[in-house]
Amino acid sequence: MSWIIEKRKKGNEIWVSTSTGLNGQLAFRPESIFVGEGYDEREYKRSMELAKVIVKALNEHEKKPLDLSKHPEYESQQDQYYSESTQRHP
């Protein structure tokens, strides 16, 4: 998944959104973050700068592999689910 800057309402709202898949079709549930309004030049510049920082951070985060060792609670939930789903019931 990658993140892009999106302008809505004739460019007066700045959003950071997940990009679409091939041929404009969504391959996953879209997500968006409202960053700010651009009704005046100063607010537009501030919102765009903030949106660029957010897009860069989210795209870098998406590239990192998921390390479950930092989240032992998630790992234990997965183990619990696996053991419950593989048990045989008489």
ChimeraX attribute file (.defattr): number of C-alpha atoms within 10 A of each C-alpha:
attribute: neighborCount
match mode: 1-to-1
recipient: residues
	/A:1	13
	/A:2	16
	/A:3	20
	/A:4	19
	/A:5	18
	/A:6	19
	/A:7	16
	/A:8	11
	/A:9	9
	/A:10	8
	/A:11	13
	/A:12	15
	/A:13	18
	/A:14	22
	/A:15	21
	/A:16	23
	/A:17	19
	/A:18	22
	/A:19	20
	/A:20	17
	/A:21	12
	/A:22	8
	/A:23	6
	/A:24	8
	/A:25	9
	/A:26	12
	/A:27	11
	/A:28	11
	/A:29	7
	/A:30	11
	/A:31	10
	/A:32	14
	/A:33	14
	/A:34	13
	/A:35	19
	/A:36	19
	/A:37	21
	/A:38	21
	/A:39	12
	/A:40	9
	/A:41	10
	/A:42	9
	/A:43	14
	/A:44	18
	/A:45	14
	/A:46	14
	/A:47	19
	/A:48	22
	/A:49	12
	/A:50	15
	/A:51	23
	/A:52	13
	/A:53	10
	/A:54	18
	/A:55	18
	/A:56	13
	/A:57	12
	/A:58	16
	/A:59	15
	/A:60	12
	/A:61	12
	/A:62	12
	/A:63	10
	/A:64	8
	/A:65	7
	/A:66	10
	/A:67	8
	/A:68	11
	/A:69	9
	/A:70	9
	/A:71	10
	/A:72	11
	/A:73	11
	/A:74	12
	/A:75	13
	/A:76	12
	/A:77	11
	/A:78	12
	/A:79	12
	/A:80	11
	/A:81	11
	/A:82	11
	/A:83	11
	/A:84	10
	/A:85	9
	/A:86	8
	/A:87	8
	/A:88	7
	/A:89	4
	/A:90	3
